[in-house]
Amino acid sequence: MDHQTKPNVSDAGRTPPILARKAFEARSLFDPQTLLRDARRQKGLLAQDVPPVCVLDPDGDIVRWLRATGAGKRSAGWACYHTELLEFELSGRILGIVGCAVGASFAVLVAEELFASGCQFLISITSAGQIVDDLLLDALVAAAVFGTQVDEVLVGHVGAADRDGAVLVIDRALRDEGTSYHYLPPADFAEADPGLVSIAQGAVLTAGVPLRRGASWTTDAPFRETAAALETARTHGILAVEMEAAALYAFAFAQRRSVVCFAHVTNAIGRAERNFEKGQAAGTTEALKIIAATAEAHAARAGLEAR
């Protein structure tokens, strides 16, 4: 290919294909139930529900820790072609977790299959890039206002690097990816269920984890996070950039599913040397606190029995 040749440029007045001819209320001819049925047939698996509460772990750190410690076991009934699901016990509840489903389309593909397999509530905890300064400081202030005592080790992070330990519960996500446009009409943001975000926020703060509630920017192209793009995100009041939340929230709204997304803000998007630090056990200790608190709060809200 001649890289000096300009790509084809569409007529500026034309609707791009990703926005054209969408029938949002129409049933898809290809659905997760069909895929899972044939996957079970080919793999010789019996139909078996996943746990009611499941987790997406795009970084894979929680899954690696569960494997290393022997705390997670491979689900015998998970039929997905592309992933493995581990089951593990946390605070008296059996949960399912899928690692390394990175990006909007992969995350929603797995989410569709999880809900088709018996999941009732999905928690996503991903890494994110920091867009605004003092995220952890703001989270600590929020915790203090909430009347929560937080771990001293986390407070100590403020003096070292403001982004370390900063966790965001995402209440809306800028739709700068493709998947959400197959579920909902065009709009700037995909919105979370505000009630679900509120109970998650309260539960996590009560568990002693500093937390900020706010907006994220979901991108399909992490290596195109330019200075202009970051400035645009700031003008929208966005706190961090990640790769899954907008699509997961669009899917959740369209399919009436319960999903909440957290972001562990671990890097300064190339603006600092010390990046991608999550804390103890690559962030797993804190992530498990978040998952346990959120799962328990949602169960109380939904009346789910511990499995």
Backbone torsions as a table, in degrees:
resi	resn	phi	psi	omega
1	MET	NA	136.1	175.6
2	ASP	-80.6	107.2	-176.3
3	HIS	-73.5	-6.3	175.6
4	GLN	-86.1	-13.1	-179.4
5	THR	-80.1	132.2	-179.2
6	LYS	-72.6	140.6	176.8
7	PRO	-66.2	161.9	176.8
8	ASN	-59.7	134.1	180.0
9	VAL	-110.5	120.3	-178.8
10	SER	-70.7	158.2	172.9
11	ASP	-56.5	128.0	-176.6
12	ALA	-59.2	-23.1	-178.0
13	GLY	-87.2	-7.7	-177.2
14	ARG	-82.8	146.0	173.6
15	THR	-75.7	128.7	179.1
16	PRO	-63.2	151.9	-175.5
17	PRO	-54.8	-33.9	-176.9
18	ILE	-66.7	-18.7	-179.9
19	LEU	-107.0	-5.9	-172.9
20	ALA	-92.8	146.8	170.1
21	ARG	53.1	44.9	176.2
22	LYS	-96.0	133.0	176.8
23	ALA	-118.0	87.2	-168.6
24	PHE	-65.7	-26.8	-179.2
25	GLU	-87.4	-9.9	-176.7
26	ALA	-76.0	145.3	177.8
27	ARG	-75.4	137.7	176.4
28	SER	-71.5	138.0	177.2
29	LEU	-70.3	-26.4	177.6
30	PHE	-111.8	122.5	-175.8
31	ASP	-129.8	164.5	-176.9
32	PRO	-65.0	-30.8	178.9
33	GLN	-61.5	-40.5	179.0
34	THR	-64.9	-45.7	179.7
35	LEU	-60.5	-47.0	-176.4
36	LEU	-67.8	-35.4	177.4
37	ARG	-59.3	-47.7	-178.6
38	ASP	-73.2	-32.2	176.1
39	ALA	-63.7	-41.9	178.2
40	ARG	-64.2	-40.7	179.3
41	ARG	-61.4	-45.8	-177.6
42	GLN	-69.1	-34.0	-176.9
43	LYS	-92.7	-5.3	-179.4
44	GLY	69.1	36.3	-178.0
45	LEU	-101.4	144.0	171.8
46	LEU	-82.3	151.9	175.7
47	ALA	-65.5	125.4	-177.5
48	GLN	-147.9	128.7	-179.0
49	ASP	-70.2	147.1	169.0
50	VAL	-79.0	167.4	176.6
51	PRO	-59.7	152.9	-179.0
52	PRO	-61.5	-29.5	177.8
53	VAL	-112.8	125.0	179.6
54	CYS	-127.4	162.2	-174.6
55	VAL	-130.0	138.4	167.0
56	LEU	-101.4	128.7	-177.6
57	ASP	-124.2	77.2	-174.4
58	PRO	-55.2	-36.2	-179.8
59	ASP	-73.2	-25.8	-179.1
60	GLY	82.1	3.4	-176.7
61	ASP	-67.8	-39.6	179.5
62	ILE	-66.8	-44.3	179.7
63	VAL	-61.0	-43.7	179.4
64	ARG	-62.7	-39.3	178.8
65	TRP	-66.0	-42.8	179.4
66	LEU	-62.0	-39.6	177.9
67	ARG	-68.4	-44.0	-176.6
68	ALA	-64.8	-34.4	-177.7
69	THR	-92.5	-6.5	-177.7
70	GLY	75.8	12.7	-176.3
71	ALA	-82.4	-15.4	-179.6
72	GLY	-115.7	143.5	176.2
73	LYS	-124.6	145.7	-178.2
74	ARG	-65.6	132.2	178.9
75	SER	-69.5	131.0	-178.0
76	ALA	-76.8	-19.5	-174.1
77	GLY	-108.2	-2.3	-178.0
78	TRP	-73.4	118.1	-169.8
79	ALA	-102.9	0.6	-177.6
80	CYS	-53.4	134.7	178.7
81	TYR	-68.9	-26.6	-164.7
82	HIS	-106.0	-12.7	-172.9
83	THR	-140.9	165.9	167.6
84	GLU	-111.5	149.0	175.7
85	LEU	-116.5	126.1	174.0
86	LEU	-97.5	145.8	171.3
87	GLU	-110.6	140.8	-179.3
88	PHE	-150.0	157.7	-179.9
89	GLU	-98.0	135.0	179.1
90	LEU	-145.6	118.6	179.8
91	SER	52.3	43.2	176.8
92	GLY	78.0	10.8	-177.5
93	ARG	-126.3	137.7	175.4
94	ILE	-87.6	125.2	179.8
95	LEU	-118.7	159.5	172.5
96	GLY	-111.6	150.0	179.6
97	ILE	-145.0	138.3	176.3
98	VAL	-119.6	127.9	-179.2
99	GLY	-100.9	155.1	168.5
100	CYS	64.2	25.5	170.6
101	ALA	-86.8	81.4	-171.0
102	VAL	-90.6	135.2	175.1
103	GLY	94.9	160.0	-171.3
104	ALA	-60.6	-51.3	-174.1
105	SER	-67.2	-41.0	-179.8
106	PHE	-66.9	-42.8	-180.0
107	ALA	-60.9	-42.7	-178.7
108	VAL	-73.6	-36.1	174.5
109	LEU	-55.8	-47.5	179.9
110	VAL	-67.9	-39.9	178.8
111	ALA	-60.9	-43.6	177.5
112	GLU	-56.8	-45.2	-177.8
113	GLU	-70.5	-35.1	177.5
114	LEU	-63.5	-48.0	-179.1
115	PHE	-67.7	-31.8	175.7
116	ALA	-71.0	-14.2	-177.5
117	SER	-107.0	12.5	174.7
118	GLY	109.9	-4.8	175.6
119	CYS	-63.0	141.4	177.8
120	GLN	-116.7	-18.4	-179.0
121	PHE	-150.1	130.2	-176.5
122	LEU	-120.3	129.3	176.8
123	ILE	-113.2	128.5	174.9
124	SER	-113.5	132.2	175.3
125	ILE	-128.5	109.9	-175.0
126	THR	-120.6	169.0	169.9
127	SER	-85.1	157.1	-179.6
128	ALA	-148.5	157.7	174.9
129	GLY	-94.2	142.9	-176.8
130	GLN	-80.5	127.6	177.5
131	ILE	-104.8	-39.8	177.2
132	VAL	-106.8	155.0	179.3
133	ASP	-81.8	163.3	172.6
134	ASP	61.9	33.4	179.9
135	LEU	-61.4	-45.5	-178.1
136	LEU	-67.7	-39.6	178.1
137	LEU	-58.8	-43.8	177.3
138	ASP	-62.0	-39.0	179.7
139	ALA	-65.9	-39.3	178.1
140	LEU	-66.0	-38.5	176.2
141	VAL	-62.5	-43.4	178.6
142	ALA	-60.8	-40.2	178.8
143	ALA	-64.1	-40.4	179.6
144	ALA	-64.9	-41.1	177.9
145	VAL	-62.9	-35.5	-179.8
146	PHE	-74.8	-11.6	179.7
147	GLY	83.7	26.8	-175.5
148	THR	-102.6	137.9	170.9
149	GLN	-86.6	127.3	-179.4
150	VAL	-109.9	158.4	-178.2
151	ASP	-59.9	136.6	-179.4
152	GLU	-61.6	-34.4	-179.8
153	VAL	-62.4	-33.1	179.0
154	LEU	-73.4	-38.3	176.9
155	VAL	-60.0	-37.0	-179.6
156	GLY	-63.1	-22.4	179.2
157	HIS	-63.9	-27.4	-174.2
158	VAL	-60.6	-40.2	-179.9
159	GLY	-72.3	-24.7	-175.0
160	ALA	-89.2	-50.3	-178.8
161	ALA	-163.9	115.6	-170.2
162	ASP	-59.1	-26.9	-174.6
163	ARG	-82.2	-23.1	-176.3
164	ASP	-63.8	132.1	178.4
165	GLY	80.9	-4.3	-178.9
166	ALA	-74.8	126.2	179.1
167	VAL	-122.2	135.8	-179.0
168	LEU	-116.5	129.3	166.5
169	VAL	-95.5	121.9	-169.3
170	ILE	-86.0	121.9	178.4
171	ASP	-100.6	-14.2	171.4
172	ARG	-161.6	154.3	-175.6
173	ALA	-137.1	131.6	178.2
174	LEU	-66.3	129.4	-171.7
175	ARG	-87.9	70.7	177.6
176	ASP	-103.6	43.0	176.7
177	GLU	-138.4	-177.2	-175.0
178	GLY	-102.1	-30.9	-169.3
179	THR	-63.3	-40.1	-175.3
180	SER	-60.5	-26.5	-176.9
181	TYR	-76.5	-5.5	172.3
182	HIS	-92.8	-8.4	-178.9
183	TYR	-111.8	-33.1	-176.4
184	LEU	-136.5	152.5	174.5
185	PRO	-60.3	160.8	-178.0
186	PRO	-57.9	138.9	174.2
187	ALA	-164.6	161.4	-178.6
188	ASP	-67.7	-41.3	-172.1
189	PHE	-124.1	151.3	164.4
190	ALA	-101.3	130.3	-173.3
191	GLU	-101.0	139.9	172.2
192	ALA	-79.3	164.9	170.0
193	ASP	-67.9	111.5	-173.7
194	PRO	-62.3	-34.9	177.9
195	GLY	-65.2	-39.9	179.2
196	LEU	-67.2	-41.0	177.5
197	VAL	-63.0	-40.5	-178.8
198	SER	-64.3	-43.2	-179.5
199	ILE	-70.1	-34.1	176.5
200	ALA	-65.8	-43.9	179.4
201	GLN	-59.2	-49.1	-179.3
202	GLY	-63.0	-41.7	-178.1
203	ALA	-66.8	-41.4	-178.0
204	VAL	-69.9	-40.8	176.9
205	LEU	-63.6	-40.6	178.0
206	THR	-63.4	-31.4	177.8
207	ALA	-75.9	-2.9	175.2
208	GLY	90.8	15.7	179.2
209	VAL	-101.8	122.0	176.9
210	PRO	-59.8	135.4	-172.2
211	LEU	-146.7	138.3	173.3
212	ARG	-116.1	138.0	175.8
213	ARG	-101.0	134.4	179.1
214	GLY	173.7	-166.5	-172.1
215	ALA	-96.3	150.8	173.5
216	SER	-123.3	168.1	173.4
217	TRP	-113.7	120.5	177.7
218	THR	-97.6	121.9	-178.5
219	THR	-122.1	151.5	170.9
220	ASP	-93.0	-8.3	-170.5
221	ALA	-131.4	78.9	-176.1
222	PRO	-62.8	-24.0	179.2
223	PHE	-91.9	17.0	170.4
224	ARG	-122.7	31.6	176.5
225	GLU	-85.9	85.0	-174.7
226	THR	-85.0	167.6	178.0
227	ALA	-60.3	-39.6	179.3
228	ALA	-65.7	-39.6	179.1
229	ALA	-65.2	-41.0	178.2
230	LEU	-64.4	-39.2	179.4
231	GLU	-66.7	-38.8	175.3
232	THR	-61.4	-42.2	178.5
233	ALA	-60.8	-41.7	179.2
234	ARG	-61.7	-38.8	-179.5
235	THR	-65.5	-21.8	176.5
236	HIS	-88.9	1.7	-178.5
237	GLY	75.6	25.4	-176.5
238	ILE	-86.3	140.3	-174.2
239	LEU	-99.9	-29.7	-173.8
240	ALA	-154.8	164.8	179.4
241	VAL	-122.2	134.2	-179.4
242	GLU	-144.5	-166.2	-169.1
243	MET	-129.9	6.2	-174.6
244	GLU	-132.5	-29.8	-162.6
245	ALA	-61.3	-43.2	-176.5
246	ALA	-60.1	-42.6	-179.6
247	ALA	-68.8	-41.5	179.7
248	LEU	-64.4	-39.4	179.9
249	TYR	-72.2	-35.5	176.0
250	ALA	-64.6	-45.5	175.8
251	PHE	-58.1	-46.8	-177.3
252	ALA	-60.8	-43.3	-179.6
253	PHE	-66.9	-46.6	-176.1
254	ALA	-66.7	-36.8	-175.4
255	GLN	-100.9	3.3	-179.7
256	ARG	56.0	55.0	179.0
257	ARG	-114.4	156.9	179.8
258	SER	-97.2	112.4	-178.0
259	VAL	-138.6	137.0	171.6
260	VAL	-133.7	139.3	-175.4
261	CYS	-117.4	130.8	173.2
262	PHE	-113.2	152.8	175.4
263	ALA	-130.7	126.7	174.9
264	HIS	-94.0	109.6	-172.4
265	VAL	-79.8	107.9	-168.8
266	THR	-118.4	-6.0	-176.7
267	ASN	-148.3	156.4	-176.8
268	ALA	-101.3	22.5	175.8
269	ILE	53.9	50.6	174.7
270	GLY	76.9	7.6	-177.2
271	ARG	-100.0	5.6	178.7
272	ALA	-152.3	160.6	-176.6
273	GLU	-83.7	-33.1	-175.4
274	ARG	-94.0	109.0	-174.0
275	ASN	-134.6	162.4	170.8
276	PHE	65.3	27.6	174.9
277	GLU	-92.1	125.8	-178.7
278	LYS	-108.7	-17.0	-177.1
279	GLY	106.1	-157.2	-172.5
280	GLN	-58.2	132.9	178.9
281	ALA	53.0	44.1	179.7
282	ALA	54.2	36.6	176.8
283	GLY	85.8	-3.0	-175.5
284	THR	-65.6	-39.3	179.9
285	THR	-56.4	-48.8	-180.0
286	GLU	-69.5	-39.9	-179.2
287	ALA	-61.3	-40.4	180.0
288	LEU	-66.8	-34.3	173.9
289	LYS	-62.0	-43.3	-179.8
290	ILE	-63.6	-46.4	-178.4
291	ILE	-62.9	-47.0	-177.6
292	ALA	-61.3	-46.4	-178.0
293	ALA	-65.0	-43.0	-177.7
294	THR	-68.6	-42.7	179.6
295	ALA	-62.7	-41.9	-179.2
296	GLU	-66.6	-42.4	179.9
297	ALA	-64.8	-41.0	178.8
298	HIS	-67.0	-39.1	179.0
299	ALA	-62.4	-41.1	178.3
300	ALA	-63.7	-37.6	179.6
301	ARG	-69.8	-41.2	-173.8
302	ALA	-92.2	-10.3	-177.7
303	GLY	74.2	28.3	179.2
304	LEU	-79.2	140.5	175.0
305	GLU	-86.8	143.5	175.9
306	ALA	-64.2	134.5	179.3
307	ARG	-103.3	NA	NA
